Amino acid sequence: MTDKALPIDQQRKNDHVKSALAQQEIAKNSDFDEVRFVHQSLNTVDFANISLETHWAGATHALPFYINGMTGGSQQTKQYNQALAILARETGLPMASGSISAALKHPDMADTFTIIRQENPQGFVMANLGAHHSLENAQKAVDLLQADALQIHLNIPQEVVMPEGDRDYSMWAEQIAEMVDKLDVPVIVKETGFGMARETIEELMNLGVKTIDVSGRGGTNFIQIENERRDHLDFSFLADWGQSTPEALLESICLQDQVEVLASGGIQNPYDIVKAISLGAKAVGLSGKFLHVIDSQGIDAGIKLVEDWIQFIRHMLLLTGCQHITDLKHQPLVISGQLAEWAYQRGINTQALANRKQASS
Ligand SMILES: Cc1cc2nc3c(=O)[nH]c(=O)nc-3n(C[C@H](O)[C@H](O)[C@H](O)COP(=O)(O)O)c2cc1C
């Protein structure tokens, strides 16, 4: 039930968590089902020497997936940040905070974020902020978490449907360029479940951005979440807005040698992670799934899930003939159905993808 005593941004964060958890209970079709590997009957992989190491945002990461930005900004979501930070510490997953905007506005909310660093002093931690913020705020967000990188989120569809959302995006590109130029930590620009287009990625590259999370449609849906918070103007017709994560990865494919691409949005299992990396992602972020596991089953179940997924991914590398996780991006992939239709209309060569040369393992 809505607590009228809370400031709107704190109540909003609690509402987001509640709706996002409910969305995890609903089974959805996934565009990852339209991506298939080509089975080969011989390979040369040695399971004992499989490597999952990836390199992005200026650091080497032992695991190819991470906890993406979600919580903090209300006392209720401090508990989630604490649980997720323990999960990150115990498994070695990189982790992002939710938008630190709330702590910049209400300094008494700072501890709902700093708990992340407190629980995980050695881990790779990303601070998170919207693109409308100043360089000064960005530096404050980084300092608050002693962050290793800053995520800047792009969320225009959410702002449009949010009753109290921002209506002026005129400074976003300029602010991003300044943050990239002046901050001394890597800046990762991420979507929030609506996917990126090739044109957006090119624009971000022109602003100097080196790492991008295409965060696509398929999982947490912020148009639906904000629409539930409205009492007039029903935007439910926009529920399918944006590119799915596989579509966004295909959009990025011709740019992946010039920019680091991360993927998130709708990741439900380790097979999705393997497919996203094969489509060119350096690493894969999960939000709703981790939130749901922590909320419904607790931290130990979250740790077990991560450990199981690491084993599944190692076995998938064995099956696909990849000694190193980065070999996945040379595996031929066959794209079908609506995903193939999207690629065709956007001039993306799926035949080249289906016939690319495997790395010798
Ligand atoms: C409860 C919740 C809160 C979120 N808050 C933020 C945020 O503050 N900043 C941000 O960049 N993304 C935020 N996101 C978006 C996620 O980082 C991610 O881009 C999106 O949820 C898609 O991933 P998923 O399908 O794995 O949830 C939030 C997601 C959830 C579930």
The ligand as a Gaussian input file, in Angstrom:
#p B3LYP/6-31G(d) Opt

LIG

0 1
 C       13.384000      -2.307000      -9.285000
 C       14.244000      -1.800000     -10.401000
 C       14.804000      -0.543000     -10.289000
 C       15.623000      -0.065000     -11.297000
 N       16.250000       1.142000     -11.148000
 C       17.184000       1.532000     -12.040000
 C       17.983000       2.675000     -11.811000
 O       17.858000       3.341000     -10.764000
 N       18.889000       3.017000     -12.754000
 C       19.065000       2.272000     -13.896000
 O       19.932000       2.570000     -14.721000
 N       18.296000       1.203000     -14.156000
 C       17.388000       0.806000     -13.258000
 N       16.659000      -0.326000     -13.493000
 C       16.744000      -0.965000     -14.809000
 C       17.726000      -2.137000     -14.882000
 O       19.053000      -1.758000     -14.604000
 C       17.670000      -2.840000     -16.255000
 O       18.149000      -1.976000     -17.246000
 C       16.257000      -3.302000     -16.613000
 O       15.546000      -3.683000     -15.459000
 C       16.256000      -4.487000     -17.548000
 O       16.871000      -5.622000     -16.962000
 P       16.045000      -6.864000     -16.334000
 O       15.079000      -7.303000     -17.389000
 O       17.111000      -7.879000     -16.014000
 O       15.359000      -6.367000     -15.113000
 C       15.849000      -0.848000     -12.471000
 C       15.281000      -2.113000     -12.560000
 C       14.497000      -2.610000     -11.535000
 C       13.957000      -4.001000     -11.656000

